Amino acid sequence: MKKMLCLVLTLLTVLSLFAFANADSALDKALGYFEKGQYKKAEKIFIELGQEGNLTACVYLANIYKNNLTGKDSENDYNYWNKRANKIMDNLYSDTHTLSDKKDYSGAVKILKELAAFDHVKSLNDLAFYYKEGKGVTKDLKMAYECLMRAAELNHPTSIYNLGVFYEKGYYVEKDLKTALTYFEKAEEMNYKNASAAVERVKKALGNGGYNCVTCKDGRVCYMCKGTRKSLGVTCVACEGTGRCPYCTVIIPDNRCGACNGTRRCGGCAGMTNIMRSYGITCSLCNNTRICKYCK
């Protein structure tokens, strides 16, 4: 009984492999016809494969009918195959999220590359992320940039915003705040959620000669201790030992104030208000209230 079961399973495996090989052979044949301009012959094979859920076949059929390559009124056919192709792509795209959750980044990248070849904008944007971070693929900022550029050409808001980030930060391309602002403003017009804040941030930076903070020039390092956290052998009074620029108004990633590092205490007098008062000195930043003037 076990031998019979093994034989059946083996036979099913062989038949399955044969079916896949046969499908690949049929697809290659159809692609050959298409390249030679024999669209009706290609159409016939593509339809058989498309009905089986072959993505490439569905995409080519949509292309054939969109451009009326078979010489007939084909708007309904285009809509059908285009919708079918998009559904398959969306299902595959959803699979990449499942793979990513399982930390199978290489598996996700493999599918994203296939979808990106068909200009699936969400896949192009996600593939850019994987190339930028080097997850599941060798880190390649050039490829990340090119993926975003292609998706942006197809008017994908997230990719347009991310291109702005590339120019703002200088990823792969030379840092260019004016170009970054152009992309952020376009994303804002498309109602992308983070775009308005980015526009405001970059405009402010441009107004300060390209920096958000003219004191640290966005290095966010304390001017007195140079980030060492100590000055004259004791805890730096300017940054309170944080090493951060006490004048910087940049909001750091976790939304804490960059000036006080979330403490809400003045970075100028650094807790020495009583001593300053005893000498009749007033902190020019907080007027001896000890409260951070930037986040209050």
MOWO-V564192 format. One record per backbone hydrogen bond with DSSP energy under -0.5 kcal/mol. CO is the residue of the C=O (numbers start at 1). NH is the residue of the N-H. E is the energy in kcal/mol with one decimal. If there is no record, write none. Layout:
co,nh,e
CO,NH,E
CO,NH,E
This chain:
co,nh,e
1,5,-2.3
2,6,-2.5
3,7,-2.2
4,8,-2.2
5,9,-2.5
6,10,-2.4
7,11,-2.3
8,12,-2.5
9,13,-2.2
10,14,-2.4
11,15,-2.6
12,16,-2.3
13,17,-2.5
14,18,-2.4
15,19,-2.3
16,20,-2.3
17,21,-2.5
18,22,-2.6
19,23,-2.3
20,24,-2.5
21,25,-2.3
22,26,-2.3
23,27,-2.6
24,28,-2.5
25,29,-2.0
26,30,-2.4
27,31,-2.8
28,32,-2.1
29,33,-2.2
30,34,-2.4
31,35,-2.5
32,36,-1.5
33,38,-2.7
34,37,-1.5
37,39,-1.5
38,42,-2.0
39,43,-3.0
40,44,-1.8
41,45,-1.4
42,46,-2.8
43,47,-2.4
44,48,-1.4
45,49,-2.3
46,50,-3.3
47,51,-2.1
48,52,-0.6
49,52,-0.6
49,54,-2.1
50,53,-1.5
53,55,-0.6
54,58,-2.0
55,59,-2.5
56,60,-2.4
57,61,-2.3
58,62,-2.2
59,63,-2.0
60,64,-2.6
61,65,-2.5
62,66,-2.4
63,67,-1.9
64,69,-2.8
65,68,-0.7
68,71,-1.0
72,74,-0.6
74,78,-2.6
75,79,-2.5
76,80,-2.1
77,81,-2.5
78,82,-2.7
79,83,-2.0
80,84,-2.1
81,85,-2.5
82,86,-2.4
83,87,-2.0
84,88,-2.0
85,89,-2.5
86,90,-2.6
87,91,-2.1
88,92,-2.3
89,93,-2.7
90,94,-2.1
91,95,-1.5
92,96,-1.2
93,97,-0.9
94,98,-1.4
95,99,-2.4
96,100,-2.3
97,101,-2.4
98,102,-1.2
99,104,-3.1
100,103,-1.8
103,105,-1.4
104,108,-1.8
105,109,-2.8
106,110,-2.0
107,111,-1.5
108,112,-2.5
109,113,-2.5
110,114,-1.4
111,115,-2.4
112,116,-2.8
113,117,-1.5
115,118,-1.3
115,120,-1.7
116,119,-2.1
119,121,-1.0
120,123,-0.5
120,124,-2.1
121,125,-2.3
122,126,-2.3
123,127,-2.9
124,128,-1.8
125,129,-1.4
126,130,-2.0
127,131,-2.3
128,132,-2.4
129,133,-2.6
130,134,-1.6
130,135,-1.6
131,140,-2.1
134,136,-0.6
140,144,-2.1
141,145,-2.6
142,146,-2.5
143,147,-2.3
144,148,-2.1
145,149,-2.6
146,150,-2.2
147,151,-2.2
148,152,-2.6
149,153,-2.0
150,154,-0.9
151,156,-1.6
152,155,-2.1
155,157,-0.7
156,160,-2.1
157,161,-2.4
158,162,-2.5
159,163,-2.0
160,164,-1.5
161,165,-1.6
162,166,-2.0
163,167,-2.1
164,168,-2.3
165,169,-2.8
166,170,-1.7
166,171,-1.8
167,176,-2.3
170,172,-0.6
171,173,-3.2
176,180,-2.3
177,181,-2.6
178,182,-1.7
179,183,-1.9
180,184,-2.6
181,185,-2.7
182,186,-1.8
183,187,-2.4
184,188,-2.3
185,189,-2.1
186,190,-1.1
187,192,-2.5
188,191,-2.0
192,195,-1.4
192,196,-0.5
194,198,-1.5
195,199,-2.7
196,200,-2.2
197,201,-2.3
198,202,-2.6
199,203,-2.3
200,204,-1.9
201,205,-2.0
202,206,-2.6
203,207,-1.7
204,208,-0.9
205,208,-0.6
205,210,-2.9
205,211,-0.9
206,209,-1.1
213,217,-1.5
213,218,-0.5
216,219,-1.8
220,245,-1.4
222,226,-1.4
225,228,-1.8
229,236,-2.3
231,234,-1.6
234,231,-3.0
236,240,-0.9
236,241,-0.7
239,242,-1.4
243,222,-2.1
245,248,-0.8
250,252,-0.6
250,258,-0.9
252,255,-2.5
256,252,-1.7
257,261,-1.5
257,262,-0.6
260,263,-1.8
264,292,-2.6
266,270,-0.8
269,272,-2.0
272,276,-2.5
273,277,-2.9
274,278,-2.0
275,279,-1.0
276,281,-3.7
277,280,-1.9
283,287,-2.2
286,289,-1.2
290,266,-2.5
292,296,-1.8
